[in-house]
Amino acid sequence: MRLTMDLDDRLPDVVEAARTHAREVDLDGRFPAEAVAALRESGLLGLTLPENVGGLGGTPRDLVAVLTALAGACGSTAMIYLMHVSSSMPVAAAPPPGLPKLLHQLADGSTLASLAFSEGASRSHFWAPVSRADSNGETVHIRANKSWVTSAGEADVYVISTLSADDEAGEGSVDLFVVPADTAGLKVASPWRGMGLRGNASSPMTIDVEVPDDFRIGDAGSGFGTMLQVVMPWFNLGNSSVSLGLAKAAVDAAVYHCTASRLEHLDQSLSALPTIRAQLAKMSIDLAMATAYLDVAAGRVSEPQDDTPLFVLGVKAASNDAALKITDAAMRVCGGAAFSEHNKIARYFKDARAGAVMAPTADVLYDFYGKAITGQPLF
C-alpha cells in the first residue's frame, strides 16, 4: 500500500512530461529529454532496486503499472525506462566490485543505464554474442559491434555482453560488463531513424574499450545465466507492459473518436453503427484478456512457481500479438482519421510494431514455449 501511494505521487508528473512532448518526439525522432529528466527527478529509476541502496523496493506488478502508464503517454520514454530497469536488475543481482557506488547511482536518478546485447552477426539471438574479450588479468579489452542499443549516446552506463576471455569459464561462455559512457572507444555508429519508437535512440554502437576486470557482473562465464534468469523475466514483463499500454491507449482513443465523430447525414455517431461497436468490443475484450495474463505472469515472477518459466516465455509473445491486433483494429475503425498526424492512433500503431520483433522476438518465444511444453531443451 505504501509504495502504491508513493507511485501515485511520483508517476503523474513523469507521465505528463512524456505526454506533453510525445508528438514532437515522434515527428522529429528526438530523444525525450524532458520525460527522462522527470524520470530522474522522480526517483522511479530506482523503482525495482532494493531500499538499502536508495531504491523503492518495487515488485514486478509495480513495474507493470508504471510502464503501462508511461507507454500510453509516450512509447519511446517507456522503452528507455524499461531498458534502464533491465540493466539495473543484473547489477543488483551481482554488483561489480569495481563500481561500489553504481547501485546507489542507478537508484537516485543520477545514472541512466541501458543494455548492449544484440549483435548483427547473431541477429535477434541476443544471448549469443560473437564478440570476444581479451584479458590480461587486471583489465579486459572488449571489441564489439552492437545493434539496437536503446538510449545510445544518451545513457550514462551500458551493460555489455561478450564471449568470456576466461578460458576456465568454458567455450561459448558469456560475460557481462558495465561500461561507463565516457569510456574511450565507445561510439554511436549511426543515428536512429525508425518507423516506431522514434525517440528511443536505438542506434548501433561500436565498442573498442578497455575496462577493469572488476567491472564484470558476477563470476566469469556467468553472463548467459544472468541474461536468462534475471534480465529476461524483467524485460519480458516490461516489454509486455509497453505493448499493452500502447494497446490500451489505442482502445481509449478509438472509443473517443467513434463516440465523438458524427455522421451528419444520419444524425448519429460512428459508435451507433453495429459493426463499429462490435470492433470496439473485440478490442476491449482482447485487451482485458491480455492484461489478465500479464498480471498472472507478474505474480509468477514475484513468487516463482514451477510454471513461472512458461509465463516468462509466453507473456511477451501474447502481449505483442495482442497489441498488433488491437492497434490494427483501432486504425480500421477510425478510418482515414487515424492516418492524420494529429490523431495519436497512428503513433500507437507504429510503436506497437516494435515489440514483436524486439529480441527475444515473439516467434522465438513461441518456439521456446513449444519446446518447453514438449520436453525439449530450449538451447
Secondary structure, DSSP 4 states (H G I P E B T S, - for coil): -HHHHHHHHHHHHHHHHHHHHHHHHHHHT---HHHHHHHHHHTGGGTTS-GGGT-----HHHHHHHHHHHHHH-HHHHHHHHHHHHHHHHHHHS--TT-TTHHHHHHHTS--EEEE--BTTTBT-TT----EEEE-SSEEEEEEEEEEETTTTT-SEEEEEEE-S-GGG-TT-EEEEEEETTSTTEEE-S----SSSTTS--EEEEEEEEEEGGGBSSSTTBHHHHIIIIIHHHHHHHHHHHHHHHHHHHHHHHHHHHHH-EETTTTEEGGGSHHHHHHHHHHHHHHHHHHHHHHHHHHHHHS--TTHHHHHHHHHHHHHHHHHHHHHHHHHHHGGGGGSTTSTHHHHHHHHHHHHHSSSPHHHHHHHHHHHHTT----
